[in-house]
Amino acid sequence: MSRSPGRKQENHKISRELFVLTYGALVAQLCKEYEKDEDVNACLDRMGYSIGIRLIDDFLARSAVKKCRSYSETADMIAQVAFKMYLGVTPSVSCNSVTGNEFSLILDKNPLVDFVEELPAERASLCYCNLLCGVIRGALEMVHLEAEVSFLQDRLKGDAVTEIGITFLRKPEDRKNRRN
């Protein structure tokens, strides 16, 4: 039996749509369980963090990327390889500081909100895609890069774009000095 050439792409699209719908159901359930948006946001961040610390192994194995030598290389790797690999989008990267430790990932299209029109007025402080922040933070921590990750802008809240801010907190310790 032969497979048609477009079959794999079709399966990928179905899997992505199923993931997006399942994610929406997860957020809806969390909104039912928690009264405060801050609690939902924290739960999504924790879930994302747990995913990120496991996902980094898959990412490193499947992407065969080399070690990043700077924060800007790391931000580019997240945008151009990781987001493309797992979400099918490539955000643009901008550096937000002179010290070179703050970056923004700007998503023109966020696949997690494909089936979301807008947030209800009573959920104005909900960060619907906060899972992404946790995933990024968890993955970075597993490669010894401590970072703060948060949404700076969100289309679901009326902003022009979706923007995720990444602030690297400190450089990894020099391994040569740790040999002593």
Disulfide bonds with the S-S distance in Angstrom:
none
